[in-house]
Amino acid sequence: MREREIVTLPDDGSVAADGAARLLAALAAAQSARGVASVVLTGGGIGIAMLEAVAASPDVDSVDWSQVEVFWGDERFVPAGSEDRNDAQARAALLDRVALDPARVHPMASSTPGPSALESEDSADPDQGAQAYAQVLTEAAARLGEGVPGIPAFDVLLAGCGPEGHTLSVFPDSPAVHATAAGVVAVRDCPKPPPTRVSLTLAAARSAREVWLVAAGEGKAEALAKAAHGATEVEIPLAGLAGTERTLWLLDEAAAAQI
């Protein structure tokens, strides 16, 4: 595991802007090396602000968006099109504003039963939704290269965190954090609403070449400090985030205050 890099910036706006510039550079570099770039998106205030900053950047066209594959690390298992869904927020912030190939955008299933525009089959059962996304990832790994069995070697995986230390939709001492296989799981009874979600496991997230944690605000400071100083991923799931080539934390001063 590569040593974690921590970059501290003045405020949340600086985190979003810095992260956007880094993401554009990383995707362009991946395309130069491999032709196609892949990114795993996150939700949350800072994650969506970062995507808005990408869309607004004068360098947005430095990436060939038609050759970017887009995935999600987790999703709220609510009806298709709901504003609560990470994919809906990402589309409004960035994805609908660049020339992506729709076939390369891979949202997780929603709770709307029956077929829909989503690539992963929608179902009222989150376990079926998780299984469908696992199949999407297996097929993508065959195209993009495998990081761990059945999971692509994503170029960049973006993640946020909560004040109790959750990341993706993996919460402390939950069934998801005890799921050691690299895959996709249904998450029920989340302490943060909505209670039902679909999420990559931490082992699947660690398939990425680069894993970036983006966080802002003093509410995250204690969990980040615990992770930085040796907490286990069962106690503080964000401690289990790591890339095969790089692990980067982009934090504002408030979030980094206790490290």
matplotlib code that plots the C-alpha trace (Angstrom):
import matplotlib.pyplot as plt

x = [0.0, 1.4, 1.9, -1.1, -0.6, -2.5, -3.0, -4.6, -6.3, -7.9, -11.6, -14.2, -14.1, -10.4, -10.8, -13.4, -11.2, -8.0, -9.7, -11.2, -7.9, -6.3, -9.1, -8.9, -5.1, -5.5, -8.1, -6.1, -3.0, -4.9, -6.2, -2.7, -1.4, -4.4, -6.8, -9.7, -10.0, -12.2, -13.5, -15.6, -17.8, -19.0, -21.9, -22.1, -21.6, -17.9, -18.0, -20.7, -19.0, -15.9, -17.8, -19.3, -15.8, -14.7, -17.6, -16.6, -12.9, -11.3, -9.5, -12.6, -11.9, -8.5, -10.3, -11.9, -15.2, -16.4, -13.5, -14.3, -16.0, -18.0, -19.0, -20.3, -18.9, -22.3, -25.9, -29.0, -31.6, -34.4, -36.6, -34.9, -34.6, -34.8, -32.8, -31.5, -29.6, -25.8, -26.1, -28.9, -26.7, -23.7, -25.6, -26.7, -23.3, -21.2, -22.3, -25.0, -22.6, -19.9, -20.0, -20.0, -20.9, -24.1, -22.9, -19.8, -21.9, -22.7, -25.2, -26.2, -29.8, -32.6, -35.6, -37.9, -39.1, -38.8, -36.6, -35.5, -32.8, -30.3, -27.8, -28.0, -31.4, -33.7, -35.4, -37.2, -34.6, -31.2, -29.5, -30.5, -29.3, -25.9, -25.7, -26.5, -23.8, -21.3, -21.9, -21.5, -18.1, -17.0, -17.8, -16.0, -12.9, -12.6, -12.5, -10.4, -8.2, -8.7, -7.4, -8.7, -10.8, -14.0, -13.3, -11.7, -8.5, -10.2, -8.0, -9.4, -11.9, -13.4, -14.8, -16.1, -16.6, -19.0, -18.4, -18.5, -16.0, -18.1, -17.0, -18.9, -21.9, -19.7, -20.4, -18.4, -18.9, -21.6, -22.1, -20.6, -17.3, -17.0, -17.5, -13.9, -14.5, -14.1, -17.6, -20.9, -23.2, -26.7, -26.6, -29.7, -30.4, -27.9, -27.7, -27.8, -30.9, -31.9, -31.4, -31.1, -28.2, -25.9, -22.1, -18.8, -16.9, -13.7, -11.8, -13.4, -12.5, -8.9, -8.8, -8.4, -5.0, -5.7, -8.1, -8.9, -10.7, -12.2, -13.5, -14.3, -15.6, -14.8, -17.4, -15.0, -11.9, -12.1, -12.8, -10.0, -7.6, -8.4, -7.9, -4.6, -3.4, -4.0, -7.7, -8.9, -11.3, -13.9, -13.8, -13.4, -14.1, -12.3, -9.1, -9.5, -9.3, -6.2, -5.2, -2.7, -0.6, -1.7, -3.8, -4.6, -6.6, -7.8, -8.9, -9.8, -8.1, -11.1, -11.2, -7.4, -7.3, -6.8, -4.4]
y = [0.0, 3.4, 6.0, 8.3, 11.9, 14.6, 18.0, 20.8, 23.7, 26.8, 26.0, 23.8, 25.9, 25.5, 21.7, 21.6, 23.7, 21.9, 18.5, 19.5, 20.6, 17.3, 15.2, 16.8, 16.3, 12.6, 11.8, 13.4, 11.5, 8.2, 8.7, 9.5, 6.2, 3.9, 5.7, 5.4, 6.9, 5.7, 7.4, 6.4, 9.3, 10.1, 12.2, 14.7, 18.4, 18.6, 15.8, 17.5, 20.9, 19.3, 18.1, 21.6, 23.0, 20.5, 21.7, 25.4, 24.9, 26.5, 23.1, 21.0, 20.2, 18.8, 15.5, 13.6, 12.9, 10.5, 8.2, 8.4, 5.5, 6.7, 4.6, 5.2, 4.1, 4.0, 5.0, 5.7, 3.0, 5.3, 5.8, 6.5, 10.2, 11.2, 14.3, 12.2, 10.0, 10.6, 10.0, 12.6, 15.2, 14.3, 14.6, 18.1, 19.1, 17.8, 14.7, 16.5, 19.3, 17.3, 15.0, 11.7, 8.5, 7.3, 3.7, 4.5, 5.9, 3.2, 4.2, 1.8, 0.4, 2.4, 1.1, 1.5, -2.0, -3.0, -1.9, 1.7, 3.8, 2.7, 0.1, -1.9, -3.5, -1.7, -3.7, -3.3, -5.6, -3.9, -7.3, -7.7, -4.2, -5.0, -8.2, -6.3, -3.8, -6.5, -7.8, -4.4, -4.2, -7.7, -6.7, -3.4, -5.1, -7.2, -3.9, -1.7, -4.2, -5.9, -4.5, -7.3, -10.2, -8.9, -5.2, -2.7, -1.0, 2.3, 5.3, 7.5, 6.7, 9.6, 9.2, 11.3, 10.6, 11.1, 12.4, 8.9, 7.7, 6.1, 6.2, 5.1, 3.5, 1.5, 2.4, 1.5, -2.1, -2.8, -5.9, -3.9, -3.2, -6.9, -7.9, -8.6, -9.7, -7.2, -6.7, -4.8, -5.1, -4.0, -1.8, -1.7, 0.2, 3.0, 5.4, 8.2, 8.4, 7.1, 3.7, 1.5, 1.8, -0.1, 0.2, -1.0, -2.8, -1.3, -4.2, -3.2, 0.5, -0.6, -1.9, 1.7, 3.0, 6.3, 6.7, 10.3, 11.2, 14.7, 16.2, 19.6, 20.9, 20.5, 17.7, 15.4, 16.2, 13.6, 10.7, 11.8, 12.1, 8.6, 7.2, 9.0, 7.7, 4.0, 3.3, 0.1, 0.1, -1.6, 1.3, 4.0, 2.7, 5.6, 4.2, 1.4, 3.5, 3.0, 3.0, 0.7, 3.6, 6.6, 7.4, 11.1, 13.1, 16.6, 18.4, 21.9, 23.3, 22.5, 18.9, 18.5, 20.4, 17.3, 15.4]
z = [0.0, -1.0, 1.7, 2.1, 0.8, 2.6, 0.9, 3.1, 1.4, 3.0, 2.5, 0.8, -2.3, -2.6, -2.2, -5.0, -7.3, -6.6, -6.9, -10.3, -11.7, -10.5, -11.9, -15.3, -15.4, -14.2, -16.8, -19.6, -18.5, -18.3, -21.9, -23.1, -21.5, -22.3, -24.6, -22.2, -18.7, -15.9, -12.9, -9.9, -8.7, -5.2, -3.9, -1.0, -1.0, -1.7, -4.3, -6.3, -5.9, -7.4, -10.4, -10.9, -10.8, -13.5, -15.7, -15.1, -15.7, -18.8, -19.2, -19.3, -23.0, -22.2, -21.6, -24.5, -22.6, -25.2, -24.0, -20.3, -18.4, -15.4, -12.4, -8.9, -5.6, -4.0, -4.5, -2.6, -3.4, -4.2, -7.3, -10.6, -11.3, -7.6, -6.7, -3.8, -6.1, -6.6, -10.3, -10.7, -8.9, -10.9, -14.2, -13.2, -12.0, -14.9, -16.9, -18.8, -19.7, -21.4, -24.5, -22.7, -24.5, -22.8, -23.2, -21.0, -18.1, -15.6, -12.9, -10.1, -10.0, -8.5, -6.5, -9.4, -10.5, -14.1, -17.0, -17.3, -18.9, -16.3, -17.5, -14.3, -14.1, -11.6, -8.9, -5.7, -4.2, -3.4, -3.4, -7.1, -7.8, -6.2, -8.3, -11.4, -10.8, -10.0, -13.5, -15.0, -13.3, -14.4, -18.0, -17.6, -16.2, -19.4, -21.4, -19.0, -17.3, -14.0, -10.8, -8.5, -9.8, -11.3, -10.7, -13.1, -12.4, -12.2, -12.9, -10.1, -7.4, -5.6, -2.1, 0.7, 4.4, 7.2, 10.8, 12.1, 9.5, 6.9, 3.3, 0.2, 2.0, 4.3, 7.9, 11.1, 12.3, 9.7, 7.5, 4.6, 6.4, 7.3, 3.6, 2.7, -0.9, -3.7, -4.9, -4.6, -1.6, -0.6, 2.5, 4.8, 8.0, 7.4, 10.3, 7.8, 5.6, 3.2, 5.0, 1.9, -0.5, -2.9, -2.4, -3.5, -0.7, 0.5, -1.2, -4.5, -4.0, -3.5, -7.1, -8.3, -9.3, -7.4, -4.5, -3.6, -0.4, -0.5, 2.7, 4.2, 7.5, 11.2, 11.5, 9.7, 11.7, 14.4, 12.1, 9.8, 12.7, 13.9, 10.5, 10.1, 13.4, 13.0, 13.5, 11.7, 8.8, 11.0, 13.4, 10.8, 7.3, 5.6, 7.0, 4.5, 1.4, -0.6, -4.2, -5.9, -7.0, -5.0, -2.0, -1.7, 0.9, -0.2, 2.9, 4.0, 7.1, 9.3, 8.3, 8.8, 12.1, 14.3, 12.1]

ax = plt.figure().add_subplot(projection="3d")
ax.plot(x, y, z, "-o")
ax.set_aspect("equal")
plt.show()
